[in-house]
Amino acid sequence: MRKLSIAAAAAALLLPLSSRAQGLKEVQGSFLEPLQQRDSILVADQLRYGFTLEDVAEGTELRMQDYSKAFGDTLVVVRNWKVDTLKTIRSGRKGPARYNLRADVVLSPFEAGSYTLPPIAVQRILPGGAVDTLVFDAQKMEVTTIQVDTTTFVPHDIKGQMRYPLTFKEILPYILGVLLLAALAYLVWRFVIKRRKDEAQAHKDPPYIVALRRLDGFRGEKFWVPEKQKAYYSGITDTLREYIADTFGIDAREMTTAEIFDALKGHERLTDELYGSTKDLFELADFVKFAKHVASDEENAAALPLSVRFVTSTYQSTLEDESQQGRDDNEKEAE
C-alpha cells in the first residue's frame, strides 16, 4: 500500500492497506496512458496506470496498494506510486487548502496478449478521522508485437562497423608528429651533407692547410685541465700523424711513435732540434693517453706552438723543394 498525507508538501508514503474496507465507494477517474506516442501498445512499452482525485481536503491521508510485486514477470512495475499535485485551492489567505491530485505507477508488459488490470483501491482517511475506500474502475490493454511477414522477409548481411569521419582535432597530433619527423630528417640530412662537403673540402686543401685548421681548434687553456688532456694530446698528435702521412709518404696513421720517428730520422726537411722536440711531444702524448700522466701547464702551453711550427717548417721546405724543382725543369727546357 501507499499512504498519502495531504499536507502542504503533499508527500506519499508506502503503507499496508487495511483488510477491512470501510465505506467502499466505486468511482470513475482511472487512466492508462502509454509513454510512447503511438496508436498501439508493443511489448516493453511503458504506461502510466493511475487515477485523479479532485477536491481533497488538507490533512487527508491516502493509502494505495503496493504494486511492486503484484503482477509477476509478464507485467513489470517500473516505478511504484507517485503522487503529483495538479492544483491547489485556498479559501482566503490562511484558510485550509484543497487539492486536485494525480497518482500513478509505471508498468511495462513483456508478453503480448490482453491484460485486465486490477481496480485501484485507495483508502482515504479524512482530517476528522472518517475512513472510506475509493475503488477506481479497472483498465484493459491489448499488447502486440511487431509482425514479420515471413513470406517476403529477406535476411540481410550483418552491417559493418559504423565509422565516423575524423575531425581535425583528432588528426592534428599526427600532423604535428609527421612535421616534427620531417624537420628532424631535414636537419640530419643537412648535417650529413655539410659534413661530407667539409670532408671533401678538407681533402682538396693541401695537407698543411688541413693540419693548421685542425690545430687551431685546440687553442685555449680549456684543454689543459686534467680531464681534457687526453683529448687535447690525442687531437694534436692525430693531426700530425695525418699531416706526416700526406706529406712524407709514410703510413703514420697506423704506426707507433717509435716507428714514425724511425722513418723520419735523418729526413732532409727536419732539423735535429725540430725532430727531437716533436718526438718528445709524441712521447708525452703517449704518457698522457696511456699512462694517465698529467702534463704541466708549461708542457700544455708548448705543445700546440710546437705542432704548428712542425707543420709550417716542413711545409716551407716542401715549397722550397718544389721551387727548386721548377727552376731545374726550366733550365732543362732552356738547354
KAQUI-V170535 format. One record per pair of residues at least 4 apart in sequence whose ideal C-beta (glycine too) atoms are under 7 Angstrom apart, sorted by the first residue. I is the first residue (numbers start at 0). J is the second residue. Records with the same first field share a line. If there is no record, write none. Layout:
I: J  J
//
This chain:
0: 13  14  15  16  62  63  64  65
1: 11  12  13  14  62  63  65  80
2: 12  13  14  60  61  62
3: 11  60  61  82
4: 10  12  60
5: 9  55  57  58  59  98
6: 10  57  58
9: 82  84  98
11: 80  81  82
13: 65
14: 62
16: 62  64  120  122
17: 122
20: 132
21: 130  131  132
22: 130  131  132
23: 132  134
24: 131  132  133  134
25: 134
26: 133  134  135
27: 136
28: 50  51  52  135
29: 50  119  135  136  138
30: 49  50
31: 46  48  138  140
32: 46  47
33: 40  44  46
34: 45  46  47
35: 44
39: 143
40: 44  46  140  141  142  143
41: 143  144  145
42: 108  109  110  111  142  144
43: 107  109
44: 107
45: 77  105  107
46: 106
47: 103  105
48: 103  104  106  116  138
49: 101  102  103  104
50: 102  119  135
51: 100  101
52: 100
53: 99
54: 97
55: 59  97  98  100
56: 95  97  125  126
57: 95  96  97
58: 126
59: 123  124  125  126
60: 124
61: 121  123
62: 121  122
63: 80  102  121
64: 120
65: 79
66: 76  79  104
67: 76  79
70: 74  76
72: 109
73: 108  109  110
74: 106  108  114
75: 107  109
76: 104  106
77: 105  106  107
78: 104  105
79: 104
80: 102  104
81: 102  103
82: 100  102
83: 101
84: 98  100
85: 99  100  101
86: 98  99
87: 96  98
88: 96  97
89: 94  96
90: 94
108: 114  142
111: 142  143  144
112: 142
113: 139  141
114: 139  140  142
115: 137  139
116: 137  138
117: 137
118: 134  135  136  137
119: 135
120: 132  134
121: 132  133
122: 130  132
123: 131  133
124: 130
125: 129
147: 152
148: 152
165: 169  170
167: 171
170: 174
171: 175
172: 176
173: 177
174: 178
175: 179
176: 180
177: 181
178: 182
179: 183
180: 184
181: 185
182: 186
183: 187
184: 188
185: 189
186: 190
187: 191
188: 192
189: 193
190: 194
191: 195
192: 196
193: 197
194: 198
195: 199
196: 200
197: 201
198: 202
199: 203
200: 204
201: 209
204: 208  209
206: 210  242  245  246
207: 211  242  310  314
208: 212
209: 213
210: 214  238  242  310
211: 215  307  310
213: 238
214: 235  238  303  306  307
217: 222  231  234  235  303
218: 303
221: 227
222: 227  231
223: 228  296  299
225: 293
227: 231
228: 232  287  293  294
229: 233  287  288
230: 234
231: 235
232: 236  284  287  288  302
233: 237  288
234: 238
235: 239  284  302  303  306
236: 240  281  284
237: 241
238: 242
239: 243  306  309
240: 244  251  252
241: 245  252
242: 246  310
243: 247  249  251  259
244: 249  250  251  252
246: 313  317
247: 263  266
249: 262
250: 254
251: 259
254: 258  259
256: 260  281  282  285
257: 261
258: 262
259: 263
260: 264  278
263: 269  274
268: 313  316
269: 273  274  313
270: 274
271: 275
272: 276
273: 277  309  312
274: 278
275: 279
276: 280  305
277: 281  305  309
278: 282
279: 283
280: 284  302  305  306
281: 285
282: 286
283: 287  294  298
284: 288
285: 289
286: 290  292
287: 292  294
294: 298  299
296: 300
297: 301
298: 302
301: 305
302: 306
303: 307
304: 308
305: 309
306: 310
307: 311
308: 312
309: 313
310: 314
311: 315
312: 316
313: 317
314: 318
315: 319
316: 320
317: 321
318: 322
319: 323
320: 324
321: 325
322: 326
323: 327
324: 328
325: 329
326: 330
327: 331
328: 332
329: 333
330: 334
//
